[in-house]
Every structure is written in C-alpha cells, then in structure tokens.
C-alpha cells in the first residue's frame, strides 16, 4: 500500500483505519531505557482525546534521505492525557530506517503518525493472562499488564539481553514472581527461540480459561504458538504478533505481521 493510499484510508468508515487518526507529533523527551531500548515521548494537539487500547500501536511515517516515506509501527507504551503525550519504547537491536530515526530524534524533532492501530489487546473474560515476548514485544506486554483489572492473574516470560534490560510494570505486578525474565547474556542471539521454549516447557499455567499474548521474531512466535497448542491452548486463546524476521535486511522494525 502506497503512503498516499494509506492516508486516504485514515478515518474512513468501515475501512481498516476507520478508528485511526493522523497526528503531527513533536518529540519532547528522548533517552535510553536500559542499554538496548530508546524511549520517545511525543506530543500533538488533541492527544488529550487519544482513544486507545493497551497493546495498540502508532504507525510512524519515517522520512528517508531520498524524500520518500516508510511506515514503521511501534506499540504505545503509555498515554498521558494531562500532558498530553504518548510514549513509545523502541528496541535498538538491528538497523533500519525506523531505528536510525529513533536513535537521532532530538527534542523538537517532528514526525507524522497514524493510529491507534492493532487488534492485539487484552482478551475480556480470561481467567488468566500469559505474556511471551522478546524486547520488541515488551512495551505492549507491559502496557497490557498495567491495564489489567485489580486481582487479575498474570504470568509472563520475557527475553532480553541482560538484567539491565528488565523493565518492571507499574502497579501490583511490579514484583510479581509470575513474571520470569530470561537473559541471553551472550549465549544466544535475538531470534533464537530456545530460551523462551525451555521456560515455557517448565512454566505452570493457572487453572481456568486463559489467554496468551505472543510478540517476538516471526519464527519464535510460530514455535511458541506450537508449544502452547501442545499445552492445551486453542488458537482462539492466543493473540500473536511478529515484530521482525531474522535474517531479512531492515526487517528488525518493519511492518509487523499478524499470524493467523
């Protein structure tokens, strides 16, 4: 889909972007969140009325040196209607137009965005919630965990480079023993499923009807989905999102692919 065609669909009733808006964003904060994550806080007129569901994203229209625009999607980490602003956290593994722009974004930098978008949000009525992600899926997972109703049951397996990359969710789940952190520590590489699969094979799943949210590299998402099926989850009990594909140039922060 061309950028112009994408803009034509924003807000069109019945279209894929019917609930999305076009935003002219300005960076008001930029800084690291651990060694491999960059946080941007952006503002725009009207963001106080930004209606989103935790887990949804913004599509940033990244300018290129040749004057073209490429679209890159980043999950909303937080919305502050009082400021007003939105926060996005971006994994800095790999290279690509989106990552390069985020690394150099300074206070006052401007960019267009379309959103909110995305269907991976909290499943209503689930007895428990399982989150499985690498760092690319971490912002959305943490946003959803923080939005859970009080007393909800949440378990998670999060893979990151090192303990310095851990981010604890705000609220009652910040020190929850149900959140398991897995560290590559130079022994495995991003996109290797072994750490997550081993952890899932030993993870105790609560009783009742649960829902799993899986966000990582494409092959890892497929492998995790297969393990969860073996452990008794039905396809309708899983929401999956592939944020990147190992071995593809500039794919680390490319257009996410929804796995059916």
N, C-alpha and C positions, 0 to 999 in steps of 0.2 A: 504494500500500500504506500503510495507516494505521500510525502508530508502535506501537500495541499489537500489531497483527498482525505487524509486523517483529520485535518482542521475542519473540513466540510461536515464531518460526522459528529463533531462535538455538540452535545445538547440536542441532537435531532431525535424527536420522539420515536421510540421503537428501535432505534439504531444501537450498535454496540457501545457507543459512547454517550448514550442518552443522558446518563446521570453525571457526566464529566463536564468540567469547565476548563477554559483556557486561562492560565494565570501568568502574569508578568512578575516574576519573582526577583527579589533582591537579597543577596547574601548579607546577613547581619552578624553571623558568627561562623567561624571555620576553625577547626582544630582537631587534633587526634583524640581518638577514644581507644587507648591501647596502641600497641605497635603496628597493627595492620588494619585499622579502621579509622576513617575520617568522618567527622560529623559536620554537617552543614545545617545551619538554622536560617530559614528564608522567610521573608515577609512579602505581603502584597495587599493592596486594598481589597477589602471584602473577605479576607481569610478568617475573620471572626465568625463568619457564617459557613465555614468549610464543613460540609457534612460527609463524614467518612466512617467506615467500619474498620476496626483494628485488623491488620492483615492486608489492607488495600494499599495501592501504590500510586505514585505520581510518575508520569512519563515525561522526562526532561528532554527537551529538544536541543541536543548538543550541537553547537556551531563548529564547523570544520574550517581548516585554513583555506580550502578551496571555495568557501562560501556556501557549501551545502550544509544540510542539517541531518543528523542521525538521531534516532529516538532510543533512549535508554530508560528502563523502568527501575525505580528504587522505592522500596517499601517505606511508608510513613512510619517513623519511629514514635513520633509524638506530635500532637496538635495543641497549641496554646491559644485559645480564643481571646484571652485577655491582652496578649502582647500586640497584635495577633501574629502567629508564626506557625510554620511546620518544620519538623526536624527530620532529616534523613541521615542514616549512617551507611557508609559505603565501604565495602571491603576493598582493600588496595592490592590484593593478590592479582597478578597478571597485568596486562597492558591493553588499552583500547581507548577510543575517543572519550567515553564517559569517565573512565578512571583518570585520564590525563586532565580533563577539565576540572574534575573534583579536586585533584591534587593542587592545582594552581588557582582555584577560586579564592578570591580575596574579598574582604569587606567592601561592599558596593558592587560586586560583580552581579550581572543580571542575566536571567535566562527564562525562557518560556517553559511552561509545563502544562500537561493535560492530566486531569484527574478530578476526583479519585477514581481508580480503576481496580478491577480484580475481584474474583469470586472466592478466593481462599480466605474465609473469615470464620469466626467461631461458630461451631455447629450447635444450634439450640437443642436443649433437652438431653445432651450427652451426660452420662453419669461420671465420666472422667475424660481427661484430655491428655493426649500424648503428643509431644513436640519433638521432632527429629530434624536436625539441621546442622549444616556447616556455617561458617561465619556469614555467608551471603544470605542465609535464611534466618540469621539470628535477630536482626531488627524486627522483622514481622512476628517472629515467635514471641519475643519479649513483649511487644505491644499487645498481642493477644492474651498472654499470661496476665499482664497487668489489668486487662479488661474483664477477667473472669469474675463472676459474682462471688461474694464472700462465701467461704466454706466449700468452694469447688475443689475437686481433686485434679491435680496437675502433676504429670511426670514428664521428664524430658531427657534426651541425650543430645548434647551439644558438642560438636567437634571444632576445636580451634588450635592454633599453633602452640600456645603455651599458657600457663596460668595468668600471665599478664594480659591476655586477650579476653578473659572472662568478664562478663557484664551481668551483674545481679539485677533481676527485676525489682522494681519498687513495690512496696506493699508487703502483704503477708507471705509471699512466695520467695522473698529475697534470700532467706536462709533455709529454704526447704530442702530436706535431704532427698526429695524426689527429683531434683534437678542434678543430673550427672554430667560432669564436664570431662571431656576426653581431649588429651593433648598429643598432638603429633610429635612434638619435641624432636624434629629432625629424623624420626624413624619411619614416617610415612609422608606422602605428599598430598596436597589438596586433590580431591577427586578419587582417592583410594578409599574403597568402602569398608576395608577390613576393621577399622576401629569401631565404626557405628554398628556393623553387623555383629561383631563379637559382643558389644554391650547390649544390643537388643536381644541376643540369644539368652542372656542372663537376667534380663530385666523382668521384674514381677509386674504383671499387668493387673490392675484392680478388677474387682468383680463388677458386673453390670455391662451396660451398653456404652462403649467408649467411642472416641473419635480421634484419629491420628492426623497430624499435620506434618508433612514431609517437604522440606525445602533444601535443596543442595544441588550438586552436579547431576546431570541427567542420568548417567549410568548408575550413580549411587542411589538416586531416587527410585529407579526401577528395582534395584537389588533390595532396598529397604521395603518397598511395597511387596515384593515376593515373600520376604521373611514374615511380614505382618499377616499376609494371607495364610501362611503356614501356621501362624499362631492363632488363627481363628477369626481375624477381622475380615469383614466383607468389603468389596470395593466401595460401597456407599458409606463406609465408615472411615474413609481416607480422603483427605484433600492433599494433592501433590502439586508441587511446582518445581520445575527445573530452572535454576537461575543461570546455569552456564554449562558448557560442554567441553570436557577435557580434550585438548589437542587441536581445537579449532582456533585459528587466528582471530584475535579480538573478540572472542566469544565469552570471556570471563564476565562481562557485564552487558551482554547482548540482550536481545528481546527474550524475556522468559517464555518458556514453552509449557503449556498446561498438558499434563499427561492424562489421558483418558483411562 
